[in-house]
Amino acid sequence: MLTQVDNVPAVVVCNTCRHSREAREDSEGIRGGARLAEALRSAQASDPAYAAVAVQEMPCLFACSEFCAVHLRAPGKLGYVLGRFTPDADSARAILDYAAHYAESPHGRVPFAKWPEGVKGHFIVRTPPEAFVATE
């Protein structure tokens, strides 16, 4: 049921997510989450700035009221679930740009001025790291 992965800053992609609010799959029968995972891996491979962030996949993050959801996590840091992305290269770069800032941050908080435009409005939930809660 669980597969161990490296405990590093990571974008965990729901590879079974809907393609959009209206459609489960694209015109080729591929789920949006699978397309987003593909776009994230392609963007990561093309830019060394994203090397500090792992791209990991799993089926269903239970964010089913949204689509194309990802979970951003790292040891000892706040986590975030984001969604409602178009599964394409632009979204992948925005997610990875944010994730790179997140990986550099001490507690998982990225100043709003550093947020890529492509992630604004996509945050669904913030999660505390194991054995901690946020105070602000």
VOLUMSE-31592 format. One record per residue (C-alpha): residue in three letters; chain; x, y, z. Coordinates in steps of 0.5 Angstrom, whole numbers, m for minus. Example, Ala and Ser with C-alpha at 12.3 -4.5 7.8 and 13.67 -1.06 7.14 Angstrom:
<markes>
 code unit     x     y     z
  ALA    A    25    m9    16
  SER    A    27    m2    14
</markes>
This chain:
<markes>
 code unit     x     y     z
  MET    A     0     0     0
  LEU    A     6     5     1
  THR    A    12     6    m2
  GLN    A    18     9     1
  VAL    A    21    15    m3
  ASP    A    27    20    m1
  ASN    A    25    24     4
  VAL    A    27    31     1
  PRO    A    23    37    m2
  ALA    A    18    34    m7
  VAL    A    12    35   m11
  VAL    A     7    29   m10
  VAL    A     3    29   m16
  CYS    A    m4    26   m16
  ASN    A    m3    22   m23
  THR    A   m11    20   m23
  CYS    A   m13    27   m22
  ARG    A   m19    29   m27
  HIS    A   m16    33   m33
  SER    A   m21    39   m32
  ARG    A   m27    40   m28
  GLU    A   m31    38   m34
  ALA    A   m27    32   m36
  ARG    A   m24    26   m33
  GLU    A   m19    25   m39
  ASP    A   m16    29   m45
  SER    A   m18    27   m52
  GLU    A   m13    22   m52
  GLY    A   m16    18   m46
  ILE    A   m10    21   m41
  ARG    A   m12    23   m34
  GLY    A   m10    30   m33
  GLY    A    m6    28   m27
  ALA    A    m2    24   m31
  ARG    A    m1    29   m36
  LEU    A     1    34   m31
  ALA    A     6    29   m28
  GLU    A     9    28   m35
  ALA    A    10    36   m36
  LEU    A    13    36   m29
  ARG    A    18    31   m30
  SER    A    20    34   m37
  ALA    A    21    41   m34
  GLN    A    25    39   m29
  ALA    A    29    35   m34
  SER    A    30    41   m38
  ASP    A    32    46   m32
  PRO    A    38    45   m27
  ALA    A    34    50   m22
  TYR    A    29    44   m20
  ALA    A    34    39   m18
  ALA    A    33    40   m11
  VAL    A    26    38   m12
  ALA    A    23    31   m13
  VAL    A    17    30   m17
  GLN    A    14    24   m14
  GLU    A     7    21   m16
  MET    A     1    17   m13
  PRO    A    m6    15   m14
  CYS    A   m11    20   m11
  LEU    A    m9    25    m6
  PHE    A   m17    25    m5
  ALA    A   m17    33    m7
  CYS    A   m23    30   m12
  SER    A   m27    36   m12
  GLU    A   m21    40   m15
  PHE    A   m17    37   m21
  CYS    A   m10    37   m23
  ALA    A    m8    37   m15
  VAL    A    m1    36   m12
  HIS    A     2    36    m5
  LEU    A     8    40    m4
  ARG    A    12    37     2
  ALA    A    19    37     6
  PRO    A    21    34    12
  GLY    A    20    39    18
  LYS    A    16    44    13
  LEU    A     9    46    12
  GLY    A     6    43     7
  TYR    A     1    45     1
  VAL    A    m4    42    m3
  LEU    A    m5    46   m10
  GLY    A   m10    44   m15
  ARG    A   m14    47   m21
  PHE    A    m8    47   m26
  THR    A    m8    46   m33
  PRO    A    m4    40   m34
  ASP    A     2    43   m39
  ALA    A     9    46   m39
  ASP    A     7    53   m36
  SER    A     3    50   m30
  ALA    A     9    45   m29
  ARG    A    14    51   m29
  ALA    A    10    55   m24
  ILE    A     9    49   m19
  LEU    A    17    48   m20
  ASP    A    19    55   m19
  TYR    A    15    55   m13
  ALA    A    17    49   m10
  ALA    A    25    51   m11
  HIS    A    23    57    m7
  TYR    A    20    53    m2
  ALA    A    26    48    m2
  GLU    A    30    54     0
  SER    A    26    56     6
  PRO    A    27    55    13
  HIS    A    20    53    15
  GLY    A    16    52     8
  ARG    A    14    59     8
  VAL    A    15    63     1
  PRO    A    14    70     1
  PHE    A     8    72    m3
  ALA    A    13    77    m8
  LYS    A    16    70   m10
  TRP    A    10    67   m12
  PRO    A    10    65   m19
  GLU    A     3    68   m22
  GLY    A     2    61   m24
  VAL    A     1    58   m17
  LYS    A    m4    64   m15
  GLY    A   m11    62   m13
  HIS    A    m9    55   m13
  PHE    A    m8    53    m6
  ILE    A   m13    49    m3
  VAL    A   m10    47     4
  ARG    A    m4    48     8
  THR    A    m1    42    13
  PRO    A     3    42    19
  PRO    A     9    38    19
  GLU    A     9    32    23
  ALA    A     9    34    31
  PHE    A     8    41    29
  VAL    A     3    46    28
  ALA    A     4    53    25
  THR    A     3    59    30
  GLU    A     2    64    25
</markes>
